[in-house]
Amino acid sequence: MRKGGKAAVVGGVFALMVGGAAYGVHDFVSAMSGDGGGGTGASVPKSGPPDRDEVAETTGKFFAAWEKGQATRAASYTDNAQDAGALLAAYGDEAHIGDVRITPGTATGTTVPFTVKATVTHAGESAPLTYRSELTVVRGRTTGRALVDWEPSVVHPELRDGDTLVTGESAQPPVEAVGREGTVLTKEEYPSLGPILDTLREKYGEKAGGTPGVELVVRHADETAADTPLLTLAKGRPGKLRTTLSAGVQAAAEKAVKRFAESSVVAVKPSTGEVLAVANHRRDGFNAAFQGRVAPGSTMKIITAAMLIDNGVTTMNGPAPCPPTATWQSQTFKNLTGLRPNEGATLAHSFLHSCNTAFVKLVDEEPLTDASLTREAQERFGIGRDDWKTGIVSFDGSVPASGGPDRAANALGQGQVQMNPLNMASVTATVVTGAFRQPYLVSPELDGRRLARAEGLSASTAAQVKQMMRLTATQGTAAEAMAGLGGDIGAKTGSAEVDGNDTADSWFTGFRNDVAAAAMAQQGGRGGDAAGPIVAAVLRADS
């Protein structure tokens, strides 16, 4: 849908719509009252939840006015006449929805489900529209009237605050997104790709060579968000957009995240940087796999270990004692329950058992400074420079230079460090090949964008960290999750404590041959509990 056109928005200017019946000054003033509704109210307002008759009467009047296109009158039966009036006016004026017929279902208390059947007509094209929604009737605070509890979703379940409905020529031509093998990728087949496919269309529709159609869309309040198509009146000619996704790996990722709430996963190809899969299972629909900003827990020890080796502090077989506790600038750090102390431990031993205290003690060694971990992340792994161009919006990770207790906490993937599965999959991919290759979802050749660069790891550092990840996958904290996987495998677990949450976030990253994957499950527990099985399932798919 072309941006910049006239559209009434929830919370915007009150749109007054003239209905078939006379609507006088008294009604208008009443509609602007504190409860959003008409009428002067009884001298003693009613209290308590509306009864069955009041629910039926209010919904009946609201539906009748809505059907007739009387936006202001319909809005007067809600508890927010201004916002309701604006959106209901846009329903007819901007969305061109008419011939509205509303059929209420059986009420459950004060909540009434209903079905809307209508016709969308624009530029000589028309199409039937059918959908279901629901509303709740509440008691007005000042008048005691029974009123519709106003939410944009009453008008359409896809609407949120600030959104509106618009019908017109598509902002971008439709695209047929295909995977690396030529398989067509649809939101019906791969549900968590829905928002990503909308974004790809918004960004690459014209470049893919299609022609726009006419459609009804949700115009979001967030101007950076792509329109959400609801109904096509006239099909445009789709352009073909080739992505780096693998249909098989994507299918496995979709299935894997469904097992755990608030989970996300990304898989990349280390030899090229191509993203093979991205999936999210979240109530809010947020692409946390690419845009999340949360602590990654002990998966961060991959970067920390590389920093220790690169700065000559220790080596894979060098000392990294694992005491019961370690204190850094007045803050005491402990290990996970059940980990035995080992004062003679090597870095490999402390890494594969995820010993926090070993890493806390080592970050105090010369020549390390508060900025050492930041430099390692930026210069070797390409993390935290805000220059990735994946093809869609993404967050590149953040490892700020931190003093005080946060210097030690950062080394453990806590403190001020922020990551997402895309970042950690890339970190693992860098270890696999020694080279940083910026992940991408759409080839830079399509739009000429320049991918980010970084030095990568020395052959020695890459070999040592990769071997420690192999040991972790076969003998350490990741062994259970990675059991049964053949080929060259490695992994690292993590659990991140988040203030206010009783359960830690579960993190896991691993590789198998030329595939690297990382996952998180918020409040999923230890790394091997939730994120581990997700990553293992994705790695198993690419066989």
PABALO-447369 format. One line per field, with one value per residue (C-alpha): residue number from 1; chain; x, y, z. Coordinates in nm, 2 decimals. Layout:
<sites>
nr = [NUM_...]
kette = [A_...]
X = [X_...]
Y = [Y_...]
Z = [Z_...]
</sites>
This chain:
<sites>
nr = [1_2_3_4_5_6_7_8_9_10_11_12_13_14_15_16_17_18_19_20_21_22_23_24_25_26_27_28_29_30_31_32_33_34_35_36_37_38_39_40_41_42_43_44_45_46_47_48_49_50_51_52_53_54_55_56_57_58_59_60_61_62_63_64_65_66_67_68_69_70_71_72_73_74_75_76_77_78_79_80_81_82_83_84_85_86_87_88_89_90_91_92_93_94_95_96_97_98_99_100_101_102_103_104_105_106_107_108_109_110_111_112_113_114_115_116_117_118_119_120_121_122_123_124_125_126_127_128_129_130_131_132_133_134_135_136_137_138_139_140_141_142_143_144_145_146_147_148_149_150_151_152_153_154_155_156_157_158_159_160_161_162_163_164_165_166_167_168_169_170_171_172_173_174_175_176_177_178_179_180_181_182_183_184_185_186_187_188_189_190_191_192_193_194_195_196_197_198_199_200_201_202_203_204_205_206_207_208_209_210_211_212_213_214_215_216_217_218_219_220_221_222_223_224_225_226_227_228_229_230_231_232_233_234_235_236_237_238_239_240_241_242_243_244_245_246_247_248_249_250_251_252_253_254_255_256_257_258_259_260_261_262_263_264_265_266_267_268_269_270_271_272_273_274_275_276_277_278_279_280_281_282_283_284_285_286_287_288_289_290_291_292_293_294_295_296_297_298_299_300_301_302_303_304_305_306_307_308_309_310_311_312_313_314_315_316_317_318_319_320_321_322_323_324_325_326_327_328_329_330_331_332_333_334_335_336_337_338_339_340_341_342_343_344_345_346_347_348_349_350_351_352_353_354_355_356_357_358_359_360_361_362_363_364_365_366_367_368_369_370_371_372_373_374_375_376_377_378_379_380_381_382_383_384_385_386_387_388_389_390_391_392_393_394_395_396_397_398_399_400_401_402_403_404_405_406_407_408_409_410_411_412_413_414_415_416_417_418_419_420_421_422_423_424_425_426_427_428_429_430_431_432_433_434_435_436_437_438_439_440_441_442_443_444_445_446_447_448_449_450_451_452_453_454_455_456_457_458_459_460_461_462_463_464_465_466_467_468_469_470_471_472_473_474_475_476_477_478_479_480_481_482_483_484_485_486_487_488_489_490_491_492_493_494_495_496_497_498_499_500_501_502_503_504_505_506_507_508_509_510_511_512_513_514_515_516_517_518_519_520_521_522_523_524_525_526_527_528_529_530_531_532_533_534_535_536_537_538_539_540_541_542_543]
kette = [A_A_A_A_A_A_A_A_A_A_A_A_A_A_A_A_A_A_A_A_A_A_A_A_A_A_A_A_A_A_A_A_A_A_A_A_A_A_A_A_A_A_A_A_A_A_A_A_A_A_A_A_A_A_A_A_A_A_A_A_A_A_A_A_A_A_A_A_A_A_A_A_A_A_A_A_A_A_A_A_A_A_A_A_A_A_A_A_A_A_A_A_A_A_A_A_A_A_A_A_A_A_A_A_A_A_A_A_A_A_A_A_A_A_A_A_A_A_A_A_A_A_A_A_A_A_A_A_A_A_A_A_A_A_A_A_A_A_A_A_A_A_A_A_A_A_A_A_A_A_A_A_A_A_A_A_A_A_A_A_A_A_A_A_A_A_A_A_A_A_A_A_A_A_A_A_A_A_A_A_A_A_A_A_A_A_A_A_A_A_A_A_A_A_A_A_A_A_A_A_A_A_A_A_A_A_A_A_A_A_A_A_A_A_A_A_A_A_A_A_A_A_A_A_A_A_A_A_A_A_A_A_A_A_A_A_A_A_A_A_A_A_A_A_A_A_A_A_A_A_A_A_A_A_A_A_A_A_A_A_A_A_A_A_A_A_A_A_A_A_A_A_A_A_A_A_A_A_A_A_A_A_A_A_A_A_A_A_A_A_A_A_A_A_A_A_A_A_A_A_A_A_A_A_A_A_A_A_A_A_A_A_A_A_A_A_A_A_A_A_A_A_A_A_A_A_A_A_A_A_A_A_A_A_A_A_A_A_A_A_A_A_A_A_A_A_A_A_A_A_A_A_A_A_A_A_A_A_A_A_A_A_A_A_A_A_A_A_A_A_A_A_A_A_A_A_A_A_A_A_A_A_A_A_A_A_A_A_A_A_A_A_A_A_A_A_A_A_A_A_A_A_A_A_A_A_A_A_A_A_A_A_A_A_A_A_A_A_A_A_A_A_A_A_A_A_A_A_A_A_A_A_A_A_A_A_A_A_A_A_A_A_A_A_A_A_A_A_A_A_A_A_A_A_A_A_A_A_A_A_A_A_A_A_A_A_A_A_A_A_A_A_A_A_A_A_A_A_A_A_A_A_A_A_A_A_A_A_A_A_A_A_A_A_A_A_A_A_A_A_A_A_A_A_A_A_A_A_A_A_A_A_A_A_A_A_A_A_A_A_A_A_A_A_A_A_A_A_A_A_A_A_A_A_A_A_A_A_A_A_A_A_A]
X = [0.00_0.14_0.27_0.18_-0.19_-0.48_-0.57_-0.77_-0.56_-0.66_-0.60_-0.59_-0.84_-1.20_-1.37_-1.74_-1.94_-2.30_-2.54_-2.88_-3.06_-3.05_-2.77_-2.81_-2.60_-2.72_-2.60_-2.27_-2.19_-2.29_-2.06_-1.77_-1.84_-1.59_-1.74_-1.73_-2.11_-2.43_-2.70_-2.69_-2.68_-2.91_-2.90_-2.77_-2.54_-2.56_-2.27_-2.13_-2.10_-2.36_-2.64_-2.75_-3.01_-2.77_-2.50_-2.76_-2.89_-2.55_-2.41_-2.72_-2.71_-2.33_-2.36_-2.66_-2.48_-2.16_-2.35_-2.51_-2.17_-2.26_-1.91_-1.99_-2.31_-2.14_-1.85_-2.10_-2.17_-1.80_-1.59_-1.36_-1.56_-1.27_-1.05_-1.35_-1.49_-1.17_-1.11_-1.48_-1.47_-1.16_-1.33_-1.56_-1.36_-1.01_-1.07_-1.37_-1.56_-1.93_-2.24_-2.15_-2.35_-2.26_-2.38_-2.33_-2.25_-2.33_-2.22_-1.99_-2.07_-2.01_-1.79_-1.97_-1.80_-1.93_-1.88_-1.84_-1.93_-1.88_-1.76_-1.44_-1.47_-1.21_-1.10_-1.36_-1.25_-1.44_-1.41_-1.60_-1.45_-1.53_-1.37_-1.44_-1.38_-1.52_-1.60_-1.66_-1.92_-1.82_-1.98_-1.90_-1.71_-1.90_-2.24_-2.29_-2.40_-2.32_-2.05_-1.83_-1.48_-1.29_-1.00_-0.89_-0.92_-1.30_-1.30_-1.05_-0.85_-0.52_-0.55_-0.34_-0.32_-0.24_-0.31_-0.58_-0.73_-0.65_-0.75_-0.56_-0.27_-0.01_0.29_0.51_0.44_0.38_0.69_0.73_1.01_1.20_1.46_1.80_1.66_1.39_1.11_0.84_0.83_0.49_0.36_0.11_0.38_0.63_0.42_0.71_0.83_0.52_0.65_0.98_0.82_0.61_0.93_1.11_0.82_0.83_1.20_1.25_0.91_1.01_1.36_1.21_1.04_0.66_0.37_0.15_-0.21_-0.50_-0.55_-0.68_-0.41_-0.34_-0.14_0.07_0.14_0.51_0.61_0.90_0.68_0.55_0.18_0.00_-0.21_-0.56_-0.74_-0.64_-0.89_-0.68_-0.36_-0.04_0.22_0.46_0.83_1.06_1.29_1.56_1.66_1.93_1.69_1.68_1.32_1.43_1.62_1.35_1.08_1.29_1.34_0.96_0.89_1.16_1.06_0.70_0.81_0.92_0.75_0.92_1.19_1.39_1.66_1.89_2.10_2.38_2.63_2.98_3.15_2.93_2.74_2.41_2.12_1.96_1.67_1.51_1.22_1.04_0.77_0.65_0.32_0.41_0.52_0.86_1.15_1.37_1.60_1.73_1.63_1.65_1.87_1.92_2.21_2.34_2.48_2.78_2.76_2.96_3.25_3.33_3.44_3.59_3.80_3.92_4.02_4.22_4.41_4.46_4.60_4.84_4.66_4.63_4.57_4.33_4.57_4.69_4.58_4.23_4.16_3.79_3.74_3.40_3.37_3.55_3.53_3.57_3.56_3.33_3.10_3.11_3.05_2.95_2.92_2.61_2.49_2.67_2.99_3.30_3.58_3.91_4.21_4.42_4.17_4.28_4.09_3.94_3.82_3.66_3.51_3.34_3.21_3.11_3.30_3.22_3.48_3.77_3.67_3.62_3.97_4.13_3.98_4.19_4.52_4.76_4.74_4.36_4.16_3.80_3.80_3.96_3.64_3.49_3.78_3.77_3.40_3.43_3.76_3.75_3.38_3.23_2.99_2.88_2.97_2.62_2.71_2.55_2.32_2.14_1.86_1.61_1.62_1.87_2.06_2.44_2.50_2.66_2.96_3.04_3.36_3.26_3.44_3.36_3.17_3.03_3.38_3.36_2.99_3.03_3.28_3.01_2.75_2.57_2.63_2.58_2.63_2.33_2.29_2.03_2.05_2.16_2.47_2.56_2.51_2.76_3.00_3.00_3.03_3.34_3.50_3.42_3.61_3.82_3.68_3.40_3.14_2.85_2.52_2.27_1.92_1.91_2.22_2.39_2.40_2.03_2.06_2.43_2.47_2.81_2.84_3.03_3.39_3.61_3.96_3.84_4.05_4.40_4.44_4.57_4.29_4.02_4.15_4.17_3.82_3.67_3.83_3.69_3.35_3.39_3.48_3.18_2.95_3.09_3.20_3.07_2.75_2.62_2.67_2.31_2.16_2.41_2.39_2.34_2.46_2.73_3.00_3.22_3.02_3.07_2.86_2.84_2.56_2.44_2.19_2.13_1.98_1.73_1.62_1.26_1.25_1.26_1.39_1.70_1.69_1.81_2.09_2.27_2.49_2.65_2.79_2.78_3.00_2.91_2.61_2.61_2.30_2.20_1.88_1.73_1.42_1.33_1.28_1.36_1.61_1.96_2.11_2.06_1.70_1.53_1.76_1.98_1.71_1.61_1.97_2.02_1.70_1.81_2.16_2.01_1.79_2.09_2.21]
Y = [0.00_0.34_0.52_0.88_0.86_0.99_0.74_0.77_0.63_0.50_0.78_1.04_1.31_1.22_1.14_1.24_1.03_1.12_0.83_0.77_0.88_1.23_1.27_1.59_1.81_1.64_1.30_1.44_1.60_1.28_1.08_1.29_1.23_1.06_0.72_0.77_0.72_0.92_1.00_1.22_0.92_0.83_1.03_0.72_0.53_0.16_-0.05_-0.40_-0.60_-0.54_-0.80_-1.02_-0.77_-0.48_-0.68_-0.77_-0.41_-0.24_-0.49_-0.47_-0.09_-0.10_-0.36_-0.19_0.15_-0.02_-0.20_0.12_0.30_0.53_0.56_0.83_0.66_0.32_0.49_0.64_0.29_0.24_0.37_0.55_0.74_0.93_0.63_0.41_0.68_0.74_0.37_0.30_0.60_0.46_0.13_0.28_0.57_0.43_0.06_0.08_-0.19_-0.19_-0.41_-0.50_-0.78_-0.88_-1.20_-1.22_-1.56_-1.69_-1.46_-1.59_-1.36_-1.01_-1.12_-1.16_-1.33_-1.22_-1.28_-1.00_-1.05_-0.76_-0.65_-0.45_-0.24_-0.02_0.10_-0.12_-0.43_-0.60_-0.91_-1.06_-1.03_-1.26_-1.27_-1.33_-1.10_-1.04_-0.76_-0.72_-0.50_-0.31_-0.06_0.30_0.46_0.79_0.72_0.36_0.28_-0.06_0.02_-0.17_-0.20_-0.04_-0.22_-0.18_-0.56_-0.53_-0.39_-0.66_-0.91_-0.80_-0.44_-0.30_0.05_0.30_0.07_0.13_-0.05_0.08_-0.06_0.05_-0.03_-0.24_-0.05_-0.33_-0.60_-0.94_-1.17_-1.54_-1.61_-1.92_-2.12_-2.22_-2.53_-2.34_-2.44_-2.17_-2.04_-1.94_-1.84_-2.12_-2.38_-2.20_-1.99_-1.81_-1.67_-1.46_-1.13_-1.19_-1.26_-0.94_-0.75_-0.90_-0.80_-0.45_-0.41_-0.62_-0.62_-0.38_-0.53_-0.88_-0.77_-0.80_-0.56_-0.44_-0.55_-0.40_-0.52_-0.45_-0.42_-0.33_-0.01_-0.03_0.26_0.17_0.32_0.09_-0.22_-0.36_-0.36_-0.68_-0.79_-0.92_-0.95_-0.93_-0.77_-0.78_-0.99_-0.83_-1.03_-1.17_-1.13_-1.42_-1.35_-1.60_-1.63_-1.83_-2.04_-2.42_-2.56_-2.87_-2.69_-2.43_-2.70_-2.86_-2.52_-2.45_-2.79_-2.76_-2.42_-2.53_-2.75_-2.46_-2.13_-1.80_-1.97_-1.88_-2.04_-1.94_-2.17_-2.04_-2.19_-2.11_-2.14_-1.86_-1.68_-1.78_-1.81_-2.15_-2.11_-1.86_-1.95_-1.80_-1.93_-1.63_-1.48_-1.14_-1.24_-1.06_-1.18_-1.23_-1.46_-1.16_-0.86_-0.99_-0.81_-1.04_-1.18_-1.50_-1.66_-1.90_-1.93_-1.60_-1.80_-1.88_-1.52_-1.50_-1.81_-1.67_-1.35_-1.53_-1.73_-1.43_-1.22_-1.50_-1.54_-1.92_-2.19_-2.48_-2.70_-2.42_-2.34_-2.23_-2.32_-2.38_-2.28_-2.29_-1.91_-1.61_-1.25_-0.96_-0.61_-0.70_-0.93_-1.30_-1.54_-1.90_-2.21_-2.40_-2.65_-2.98_-2.86_-2.99_-2.75_-2.83_-2.61_-2.79_-2.75_-2.65_-2.40_-2.69_-2.86_-2.53_-2.46_-2.80_-2.80_-2.43_-2.32_-1.96_-1.90_-2.00_-1.73_-1.47_-1.53_-1.51_-1.18_-1.02_-1.12_-0.90_-0.76_-0.76_-0.44_-0.34_-0.31_-0.64_-0.84_-0.56_-0.56_-0.94_-0.94_-0.65_-0.73_-1.11_-1.20_-0.89_-0.84_-0.51_-0.27_-0.20_-0.27_-0.60_-0.59_-0.92_-0.82_-0.75_-0.56_-0.73_-0.65_-0.71_-0.78_-0.56_-0.62_-0.28_-0.21_-0.23_-0.17_-0.28_-0.61_-0.60_-0.67_-1.02_-1.06_-0.97_-1.25_-1.49_-1.35_-1.15_-0.79_-0.56_-0.81_-0.84_-1.11_-1.30_-1.64_-1.49_-1.34_-1.66_-1.87_-1.64_-1.66_-2.04_-2.02_-1.80_-2.06_-2.34_-2.17_-1.92_-1.65_-1.40_-1.41_-1.18_-1.37_-1.27_-1.38_-1.22_-1.20_-0.86_-0.88_-0.80_-0.45_-0.38_-0.36_-0.42_-0.69_-0.63_-0.74_-0.85_-1.00_-1.34_-1.58_-1.70_-2.06_-2.15_-1.98_-2.11_-2.47_-2.45_-2.31_-2.55_-2.84_-2.72_-2.70_-3.06_-3.18_-2.99_-3.17_-3.52_-3.50_-3.18_-3.00_-3.03_-3.40_-3.51_-3.27_-3.36_-3.73_-3.93_-3.66_-3.78_-3.59_-3.31_-3.17_-2.91_-2.70_-2.47_-2.44_-2.13_-2.01_-1.64_-1.51_-1.23_-0.99_-1.06_-1.42_-1.73_-1.94_-1.87_-1.82_-2.13_-2.09_-2.33_-2.30_-2.58_-2.69_-3.00_-3.00_-2.69_-2.58_-2.37_-2.30_-2.12_-2.10_-1.94_-2.02_-1.75_-1.89_-2.23_-2.33_-2.47_-2.46_-2.83_-2.83_-2.64_-2.46_-2.77_-2.99_-2.71_-2.68_-3.05_-3.09_-2.82_-2.97_-3.31_-3.19_-3.10_-3.45]
Z = [0.00_-0.10_0.22_0.29_0.18_0.39_0.66_0.98_1.27_1.61_1.85_1.57_1.48_1.56_1.22_1.22_0.98_0.89_0.91_0.76_1.08_1.23_1.48_1.68_1.90_2.21_2.08_1.97_2.30_2.48_2.26_2.37_2.74_2.97_2.91_2.53_2.50_2.46_2.71_3.02_3.25_3.55_3.87_4.04_3.80_3.80_3.92_3.88_3.56_3.29_3.29_3.00_2.88_2.89_2.70_2.43_2.40_2.38_2.13_1.92_1.89_1.83_1.55_1.39_1.37_1.24_0.97_0.85_0.84_1.12_1.27_1.53_1.65_1.68_1.87_2.11_2.24_2.34_2.63_2.39_2.14_1.99_1.90_1.80_1.58_1.39_1.32_1.23_0.99_0.82_0.79_0.53_0.40_0.37_0.37_0.14_0.33_0.28_0.28_0.64_0.81_1.16_1.33_1.70_1.86_2.20_2.48_2.75_3.04_2.90_2.61_2.27_1.97_1.63_1.26_1.00_0.64_0.41_0.06_-0.01_-0.33_-0.48_-0.83_-1.00_-0.81_-0.53_-0.31_-0.02_0.33_0.62_0.96_1.33_1.63_1.97_2.21_2.58_2.75_3.06_3.30_3.22_3.51_3.54_3.38_3.48_3.12_2.96_2.69_2.45_2.60_2.31_2.15_1.79_1.76_1.79_1.43_1.31_1.52_1.34_1.45_1.74_1.89_1.62_1.33_1.06_0.76_0.41_0.06_-0.25_-0.48_-0.31_-0.18_-0.33_-0.58_-0.44_-0.42_-0.44_-0.19_-0.27_-0.08_-0.19_-0.36_-0.54_-0.29_-0.26_0.10_0.23_0.57_0.56_0.53_0.75_1.00_1.18_0.84_0.81_0.93_0.76_0.42_0.46_0.53_0.23_0.01_0.14_0.08_-0.24_-0.41_-0.69_-0.73_-0.77_-1.09_-1.00_-1.05_-0.77_-0.72_-0.52_-0.16_0.19_0.44_0.80_0.80_1.12_1.35_1.33_1.00_0.97_0.98_0.66_0.58_0.67_0.37_0.46_0.13_-0.24_-0.47_-0.78_-0.80_-0.91_-1.09_-0.83_-0.87_-0.77_-0.47_-0.40_-0.03_0.13_0.34_0.32_0.31_0.50_0.77_0.80_0.85_1.12_1.29_1.28_1.44_1.70_1.84_1.87_2.16_2.38_2.46_2.38_2.18_1.87_1.65_1.36_1.14_0.92_0.67_0.81_0.47_0.32_0.59_0.43_0.67_0.64_0.88_1.12_1.34_1.64_1.86_2.05_2.17_2.05_1.70_1.75_1.54_1.85_1.64_1.45_1.67_2.03_2.28_2.58_2.78_2.62_2.93_2.90_2.53_2.55_2.69_2.32_2.27_2.62_2.56_2.23_2.40_2.66_2.40_2.17_2.46_2.58_2.92_2.87_2.61_2.57_2.77_2.99_3.35_3.43_3.79_3.89_4.26_4.43_4.42_4.27_4.38_4.14_4.28_4.57_4.37_4.43_4.15_4.18_3.96_3.87_4.13_4.11_3.95_4.14_4.21_4.03_4.12_3.86_3.57_3.22_3.00_2.81_3.13_3.26_2.92_2.87_3.23_3.20_3.51_3.58_3.85_3.61_3.36_3.64_3.77_3.43_3.32_3.59_3.42_3.24_2.97_2.97_3.02_3.04_2.66_2.57_2.54_2.33_2.09_2.06_1.98_1.73_1.55_1.55_1.55_1.38_1.68_1.82_1.54_1.41_1.05_0.95_0.65_0.65_0.41_0.69_1.02_1.26_1.58_1.56_1.93_2.19_2.41_2.57_2.75_3.12_3.44_3.79_3.84_3.49_3.35_3.49_3.43_3.06_3.03_3.14_2.90_3.17_3.28_2.98_2.70_2.46_2.19_1.99_1.82_1.49_1.67_1.85_1.53_1.36_1.65_1.62_1.24_1.29_1.51_1.26_0.97_1.15_0.92_0.99_0.72_0.79_0.79_0.53_0.42_0.07_-0.16_-0.15_-0.53_-0.54_-0.40_-0.39_-0.02_0.13_0.39_0.72_0.76_1.05_1.09_1.21_1.42_1.38_1.28_1.62_1.82_1.59_1.62_2.00_2.06_1.80_1.98_2.32_2.16_2.03_2.38_2.52_2.27_2.35_2.71_2.86_2.94_2.58_2.54_2.62_2.37_2.10_2.15_1.83_1.59_1.36_1.17_1.31_1.60_1.87_2.11_2.41_2.66_2.84_3.10_3.16_3.48_3.42_3.69_3.80_3.65_3.86_3.58_3.37_2.99_2.81_2.55_2.32_2.02_1.81_1.48_1.27_0.96_0.76_0.96_1.28_1.48_1.80_2.00_2.31_2.51_2.75_3.10_2.95_3.22_3.16_2.81_2.75_2.87_2.60_2.36_2.33_2.18_1.94_1.80_1.78_1.58_1.33_1.30_1.24_0.95_0.74_0.67]
</sites>
